């Protein structure tokens, strides 16, 4: 019998840990979640797929600040679009601080559309609607997507522009 090497077993190991971290947890199970995360080998705690699962679970446990911190630390180490999306969606208590942290990635990532949408989401939540619109226009010029349209809808809604918001939401659904 031939033994499998680490590179061959790693996908199975990631899948097993993803399944464990994805289990439905009751409210107030943060300690259980953290124990499961901390039990992972350090090398697996660097895997974007597992970081994303952990961050989503933290958000479900009403720990958005912790989720944002985990995501930001991971993005500081290595860029990953899905982690950036989740960072923009994390409803942390300090959206301005989140925005300032995300601005640090702009130099390295340039006009990455995912980062631009993330910046817009954070700016909108921080009440900086003009900046949010500018980043969304930039993202739109880079090819646009249903994410850009949906965020434009949320921005119009925040401004009280209901008809425009509905038009953007409609385009977001059509572009999916």
Buried (B, 14 or more C-beta within 10 A) or exposed (E): EEEEEEEEEBEEBBEEBBEBBEEEBEEEBBEBBBEBBEEBEEEBBEBBBBBBBBBBBBBBBEBBBBBBBBBBEBBEEEBBBBBBBBBBBBBBEEBBBBBEBBEEBBEEBEEBBBBBBBBBBBBBBBEBBEBBBBBBBBBBEBEBBBBBBBBBBBBBBBEEBEEBBEBBBEBBEEEE
